[in-house]
Amino acid sequence: MAPHTAALERDFQRFQRELPRDFPDHVRLTYRIDLTGRYLGERVPHPIGKGSGQLSLNAGQLEDDAAAGLAFVVLKTVIAQDETGAQSMAAWAIHETKMQVERRRSATGRTGWTVTWKGRGWDRSLEEYLALVRAGRDLTRAEGLLVVPSVKYHLPRLGEPFRESEYRHTTGRLAEAWRDAPLLLEKDFSPTLAGDRLAEDRAQIVHWLREVPERIRAAAPLPVRLALKLMNARFDDDFQLEMMQAARGADALVCFNRLFDEQRGVAYGGWDLSDRNLRVLGTPGLRPGLPGLVGTGNICSGRMIMDYARRGCESIQLHTFLQLPLSEYPATHGSRAQRALHALVFHPQDGLVAVLLELEALGRLERRGGELHFLDLAADAHRSG
Ligand SMILES: Cc1cc2nc3c(=O)[nH]c(=O)nc-3n(C[C@H](O)[C@H](O)[C@H](O)COP(=O)(O)O)c2cc1C
């Protein structure tokens, strides 16, 4: 048995009870693997973060994530408003609490997990959101957990103007709460938007993606680093590529938010989502000149993280894998975030350490300075286009 195989088995077993928060240091020392990832231009100790949604609604959740050792957390999407409180996207600020974690069979017959939920964006006040941003800012400074707000701003029909006042007011308040430059921000193009009549027109979507980064930067009182979280539009793969090219003004692209089930009127994930995302991200010739890529969708193993990384993603965002029944995780103790990290990093066959060692054995990843580097996967993808 290779020495690393035995060590990995041992780590997998002992970390079932408790995952050390500084596990990236442990991985570096034991396996000479550098797990460093990148999100929105920031170096993070490993590539695994939490996507925006129902798991980043309060300071308690953020504290648990910092304790578990997640690399970053994107806060729930807030709906932009102007100084009078008017929200052109108010239809997204609806209240809905009940989520259903369900199995879902994909078109190719594989059974995965999806979360069924009818809600949309942040449904409390902007003031309450700003308090959460301040809590996130404090945790970012004190604990090293990178916390990033997410916004849904006004999107006009072609020929109509953008409501600059919503961009200015909301971005200004977020910048005031965050205080230091740069302000890191995600802009959400959600699956429910993909299912909305607003998104029936391709030219209109392309127009948004070209314009929105500049609108946000122009509206902000301090420098902004912006990730656009792209939707899976209801068009073909070529249109996904067109959206990515149109979004070049962003600093990062999160690819891609959940699919939309028109019959049930809900967003969904599972294998259909990762099949589509990986197919689009794997398009030859796609990457030169694109912003940094972040993967999201059906990430339930280190092997799936590797699949996104080999298509250029420098970090990934989880939601569903942080919500599974406890019996689905190999760990026996700890928060869901700890149990998820344990499986994603230390699983002896499908964890990140195992798959990086496997790539080395296959001659597809080389050590530099004696170490394997997670970010080399994305760099290789970008080099080969
Ligand atoms: C219940 C639920 C709520 C979500 N809300 C948001 C949101 O407000 N903003 C956003 O950008 N993404 C939202 N997402 C998308 C997730 O952040 C994630 O990108 C997506 O679910 C794909 O990852 P997964 O397959 O691990 O769930 C939500 C997902 C779920 C399941």
The ligand as an SDF file (V2000), in Angstrom:
LIG
                    3D

 31 33  0  0  0  0  0  0  0  0999 V2000
  -32.9910   26.5720   -1.1820 C   0  0  0  0  0  0  0  0  0  0  0  0
  -32.0040   27.2760   -2.0360 C   0  0  0  0  0  0  0  0  0  0  0  0
  -31.9470   28.6740   -2.0490 C   0  0  0  0  0  0  0  0  0  0  0  0
  -31.0230   29.3340   -2.8540 C   0  0  0  0  0  0  0  0  0  0  0  0
  -30.9890   30.6930   -2.8550 N   0  0  0  0  0  0  0  0  0  0  0  0
  -30.0560   31.3480   -3.6080 C   0  0  0  0  0  0  0  0  0  0  0  0
  -29.9630   32.7670   -3.5730 C   0  0  0  0  0  0  0  0  0  0  0  0
  -30.7020   33.4600   -2.8760 O   0  0  0  0  0  0  0  0  0  0  0  0
  -29.0120   33.3550   -4.3530 N   0  0  0  0  0  0  0  0  0  0  0  0
  -28.1460   32.6380   -5.1360 C   0  0  0  0  0  0  0  0  0  0  0  0
  -27.2940   33.2200   -5.8020 O   0  0  0  0  0  0  0  0  0  0  0  0
  -28.2130   31.2840   -5.1690 N   0  0  0  0  0  0  0  0  0  0  0  0
  -29.1430   30.6300   -4.4360 C   0  0  0  0  0  0  0  0  0  0  0  0
  -29.1840   29.2500   -4.4550 N   0  0  0  0  0  0  0  0  0  0  0  0
  -28.2500   28.4980   -5.3170 C   0  0  0  0  0  0  0  0  0  0  0  0
  -27.0920   27.8780   -4.5430 C   0  0  0  0  0  0  0  0  0  0  0  0
  -26.2450   28.8530   -3.9830 O   0  0  0  0  0  0  0  0  0  0  0  0
  -26.2460   26.9400   -5.4410 C   0  0  0  0  0  0  0  0  0  0  0  0
  -25.4930   27.7100   -6.3590 O   0  0  0  0  0  0  0  0  0  0  0  0
  -27.0770   25.9410   -6.2250 C   0  0  0  0  0  0  0  0  0  0  0  0
  -28.0790   25.3700   -5.4080 O   0  0  0  0  0  0  0  0  0  0  0  0
  -26.2270   24.8300   -6.8320 C   0  0  0  0  0  0  0  0  0  0  0  0
  -25.4880   24.1510   -5.8490 O   0  0  0  0  0  0  0  0  0  0  0  0
  -25.9860   22.7750   -5.1640 P   0  0  0  0  0  0  0  0  0  0  0  0
  -26.2300   21.7850   -6.2670 O   0  0  0  0  0  0  0  0  0  0  0  0
  -24.8540   22.4090   -4.2560 O   0  0  0  0  0  0  0  0  0  0  0  0
  -27.2330   23.0820   -4.4270 O   0  0  0  0  0  0  0  0  0  0  0  0
  -30.1220   28.5740   -3.6520 C   0  0  0  0  0  0  0  0  0  0  0  0
  -30.1740   27.1750   -3.6250 C   0  0  0  0  0  0  0  0  0  0  0  0
  -31.0960   26.5260   -2.8240 C   0  0  0  0  0  0  0  0  0  0  0  0
  -31.1100   25.0270   -2.8320 C   0  0  0  0  0  0  0  0  0  0  0  0
  1  2  1  0
  2  3  1  0
  2 30  2  0
  3  4  2  0
  4  5  1  0
  4 28  1  0
  5  6  2  0
  6  7  1  0
  6 13  1  0
  7  8  2  0
  7  9  1  0
  9 10  1  0
 10 11  2  0
 10 12  1  0
 12 13  2  0
 13 14  1  0
 14 15  1  0
 14 28  1  0
 15 16  1  0
 16 17  1  0
 16 18  1  0
 18 19  1  0
 18 20  1  0
 20 21  1  0
 20 22  1  0
 22 23  1  0
 23 24  1  0
 24 25  2  0
 24 26  1  0
 24 27  1  0
 28 29  2  0
 29 30  1  0
 30 31  1  0
M  END
$$$$
